[in-house]
């Protein structure tokens, strides 16, 4: 009897281990999600009589979809058009189904999804694990299977699942798990964006192995704001918790530092560059929250930079990490699938002018990024070939306050040391001084 019980315990343990050490098995988010989400820019604006151009309505999402196709966003990789909170009516219908506000979504979510799909894009929607959404609309608690089936019938491709109004940690965890299972049971591929760890951290350290098993990406930090202090706090939190969260990230599941606010009002050009560079280094979902209908060309160029997006979408799927922190500079590193490394140098100073920072080659990639030589290309703030360098050499960068220089370092086994020094002297220093 004791032996049988012991075997049952071992079998149960193995079953749980087997099902908790893999990513959510829906074939989605093999690289970080890219798209557009309304919340930071448009929030809960439901006053379509006074502000028809910016209120939460089907018109807003249709117009964003049109622009995403016509202005190169789709071609750059941005594919999801995502509804956040405030799309619902205050109550469910007589069959307990969710319903979109009929004045703001007169044709319903299914017709909106059809329109988004006709553009070659995908539709995301929002709900909550609790009785109510964060804005007070009907939540999914008690209706996980029904809501998942409703979303599938409407043709939804992504669910952002918030965590407001939960009553216990057990309820929170069970809600996220139940919705994950319900989505998979619909037979439709619906990407699952969770905020599970965000709501767990005030009480205990989340189990990221468990979260990864049920979610495609997950928020860790509070909502991003259109300000440098907000961006800085998210970067700092990520770096200080990287030993816990970086191992959880990879194809099928990602840490989500929240929306890109590039193209709005609160960030300087250098700060926009820093957000784009660090979100690429962190293998973060790239979900813009801005007005694509009137975005400026400089912000558009940052968001559509193909070389930065390539780093973000790298198939190896390893999240970058802060390699070193000084009094005014941070250095981030991310290994890439072709054996190269992305390097980001961030100037944390908020006073004065550009500051010099020397990169020592042997410190990169655990000594392998530039062994014996490497070719370095600057991607941000301006694309510049910085030449061939040796393992024992250094490269001096000029970095603006609150700005970032993003580099790609590719191992080069063919160039000689003399060639490296010559290119460094004749090209690299001149390029840096002329372009930073």
HUJO-V642420 format. One record per residue. N is the residue number from 1. RES is the residue in one small letter. OMEGA is omega in radians with two decimals (* if undefined). Layout:
n/res/omega
N/RES/OMEGA
N/RES/OMEGA
//
This chain:
n/res/omega
1/x/3.12
2/x/3.13
3/x/3.13
4/x/3.12
5/x/3.12
6/x/3.12
7/x/3.13
8/x/3.12
9/x/3.13
10/x/-3.14
11/x/3.12
12/x/3.12
13/x/-3.13
14/x/3.14
15/x/-3.14
16/x/3.14
17/x/-3.10
18/x/-3.06
19/x/-3.12
20/x/-3.09
21/x/3.12
22/x/3.09
23/x/3.05
24/x/-2.99
25/x/3.05
26/x/3.07
27/x/-3.05
28/x/3.07
29/x/3.07
30/x/2.89
31/x/-3.08
32/x/-3.13
33/x/3.08
34/x/3.12
35/x/-3.08
36/x/-3.10
37/x/-2.93
38/x/-2.74
39/x/-2.98
40/x/-3.08
41/x/-2.98
42/x/3.03
43/x/-3.08
44/x/3.14
45/x/-3.13
46/x/-3.09
47/x/-3.09
48/x/3.10
49/x/-3.14
50/x/-3.05
51/x/-3.04
52/x/-3.08
53/x/-3.01
54/x/-3.11
55/x/-3.13
56/x/-3.07
57/x/3.13
58/x/3.13
59/x/-3.12
60/x/-3.07
61/x/3.09
62/x/3.13
63/x/3.10
64/x/3.10
65/x/3.12
66/x/-3.10
67/x/-3.14
68/x/3.10
69/x/-3.00
70/x/-3.04
71/x/2.99
72/x/-3.11
73/x/3.11
74/x/3.14
75/x/3.13
76/x/3.10
77/x/3.13
78/x/-3.00
79/x/-3.11
80/x/2.98
81/x/-2.90
82/x/3.00
83/x/3.02
84/x/-3.06
85/x/2.99
86/x/3.08
87/x/-2.99
88/x/2.86
89/x/-3.10
90/x/-3.12
91/x/3.00
92/x/3.10
93/x/-3.04
94/x/3.07
95/x/3.14
96/x/3.10
97/x/3.03
98/x/3.10
99/x/3.10
100/x/3.09
101/x/-3.02
102/x/3.12
103/x/-3.08
104/x/3.08
105/x/-3.00
106/x/-3.13
107/x/3.10
108/x/-3.07
109/x/-3.13
110/x/3.12
111/x/3.09
112/x/3.10
113/x/3.11
114/x/-3.14
115/x/3.13
116/x/-3.14
117/x/3.13
118/x/3.11
119/x/-3.10
120/x/-3.13
121/x/-3.12
122/x/-3.07
123/x/3.02
124/x/3.14
125/x/-3.02
126/x/2.94
127/x/-3.03
128/x/-3.11
129/x/-3.05
130/x/3.14
131/x/-3.13
132/x/2.99
133/x/-3.12
134/x/3.12
135/x/3.04
136/x/3.09
137/x/-3.09
138/x/3.08
139/x/-3.02
140/x/-3.09
141/x/-3.11
142/x/-3.08
143/x/-3.04
144/x/-3.11
145/x/-3.13
146/x/-3.12
147/x/3.11
148/x/3.13
149/x/3.09
150/x/3.13
151/x/3.13
152/x/3.14
153/x/3.12
154/x/-3.10
155/x/3.11
156/x/-3.09
157/x/-3.12
158/x/3.03
159/x/2.94
160/x/-3.02
161/x/-3.06
162/x/-3.02
163/x/3.14
164/x/3.01
165/x/2.96
166/x/-3.03
167/x/3.11
168/x/3.10
169/x/3.10
170/x/3.11
171/x/3.12
172/x/-3.12
173/x/-3.13
174/x/3.11
175/x/3.12
176/x/3.13
177/x/-3.11
178/x/3.11
179/x/3.08
180/x/3.13
181/x/-3.13
182/x/3.11
183/x/3.14
184/x/-3.10
185/x/-3.13
186/x/-3.07
187/x/3.08
188/x/3.11
189/x/3.14
190/x/3.13
191/x/-3.00
192/x/-3.13
193/x/-3.02
194/x/2.96
195/x/-3.09
196/x/-3.10
197/x/3.10
198/x/-3.10
199/x/3.09
200/x/-2.99
201/x/3.13
202/x/-3.07
203/x/-3.12
204/x/3.09
205/x/-3.13
206/x/3.04
207/x/-3.03
208/x/3.05
209/x/3.12
210/x/-3.13
211/x/3.14
212/x/-3.13
213/x/-3.05
214/x/-3.02
215/x/3.06
216/x/2.88
217/x/-2.94
218/x/3.09
219/x/3.09
220/x/-2.96
221/x/3.13
222/x/-3.12
223/x/3.05
224/x/3.04
225/x/3.14
226/x/-3.10
227/x/3.11
228/x/3.14
229/x/3.11
230/x/3.13
231/x/-3.11
232/x/-3.11
233/x/3.11
234/x/3.11
235/x/-3.14
236/x/3.14
237/x/-3.13
238/x/-3.13
239/x/-3.08
240/x/3.12
241/x/-2.99
242/x/3.12
243/x/-3.14
244/x/-2.95
245/x/-3.09
246/x/-3.13
247/x/-3.12
248/x/-3.03
249/x/3.10
250/x/-3.10
251/x/-3.12
252/x/-3.12
253/x/-2.98
254/x/2.93
255/x/-3.05
256/x/3.12
257/x/3.07
258/x/-2.85
259/x/2.93
260/x/-3.13
261/x/3.10
262/x/-3.13
263/x/3.09
264/x/-2.95
265/x/-2.90
266/x/-3.05
267/x/2.98
268/x/3.11
269/x/-3.13
270/x/3.13
271/x/3.03
272/x/3.09
273/x/3.13
274/x/3.13
275/x/-3.11
276/x/-3.12
277/x/-3.08
278/x/3.07
279/x/3.05
280/x/3.13
281/x/-3.09
282/x/-3.09
283/x/-3.05
284/x/2.92
285/x/3.12
286/x/3.13
287/x/-3.11
288/x/2.94
289/x/-3.06
290/x/3.10
291/x/-3.09
292/x/-3.13
293/x/-3.09
294/x/-3.14
295/x/-3.13
296/x/-3.03
297/x/-3.13
298/x/3.10
299/x/3.12
300/x/3.14
301/x/3.10
302/x/-3.09
303/x/-3.12
304/x/-3.12
305/x/-3.01
306/x/-3.13
307/x/3.07
308/x/3.11
309/x/3.12
310/x/3.07
311/x/3.13
312/x/-3.04
313/x/-3.08
314/x/-2.98
315/x/3.09
316/x/3.03
317/x/3.10
318/x/3.11
319/x/3.09
320/x/-3.05
321/x/3.08
322/x/-3.11
323/x/-3.11
324/x/3.13
325/x/3.07
326/x/-3.12
327/x/-3.13
328/x/-3.09
329/x/2.92
330/x/3.04
331/x/3.12
332/x/-3.10
333/x/3.07
334/x/3.07
335/x/-3.09
336/x/-2.97
337/x/-3.12
338/x/-3.13
339/x/3.11
340/x/3.13
341/x/2.92
342/x/-3.12
343/x/3.08
344/x/3.10
345/x/-3.05
346/x/3.05
347/x/-3.08
348/x/-3.09
349/x/-3.11
350/x/3.13
351/x/3.09
352/x/-3.09
353/x/3.13
354/x/-3.12
355/x/3.11
356/x/3.05
357/x/3.12
358/x/3.04
359/x/3.10
360/x/-2.98
361/x/-3.05
362/x/3.11
363/x/-3.04
364/x/3.06
365/x/-3.12
366/x/3.12
367/x/-3.06
368/x/-3.06
369/x/-3.08
370/x/-3.07
371/x/0.09
372/x/3.13
373/x/3.08
374/x/3.02
375/x/-3.08
376/x/3.08
377/x/3.02
378/x/-3.14
379/x/3.08
380/x/0.12
381/x/3.07
382/x/3.13
383/x/-3.10
384/x/3.03
385/x/-3.09
386/x/2.95
387/x/-3.11
388/x/-3.10
389/x/3.13
390/x/3.12
391/x/-3.06
392/x/-3.09
393/x/3.06
394/x/-3.12
395/x/-3.13
396/x/3.14
397/x/2.98
398/x/-3.04
399/x/-3.14
400/x/3.06
401/x/-3.07
402/x/-3.14
403/x/-3.10
404/x/2.92
405/x/-3.14
406/x/-3.09
407/x/2.89
408/x/-3.09
409/x/-3.08
410/x/3.12
411/x/3.12
412/x/-3.09
413/x/-3.02
414/x/-3.03
415/x/3.11
416/x/3.11
417/x/3.13
418/x/3.12
419/x/-3.14
420/x/-3.12
421/x/-3.12
422/x/-3.14
423/x/3.14
424/x/-3.10
425/x/-2.99
426/x/-3.05
427/x/-2.92
428/x/-3.08
429/x/3.13
430/x/-3.14
431/x/-3.11
432/x/-3.08
433/x/-3.09
434/x/-2.96
435/x/-3.13
436/x/*
//
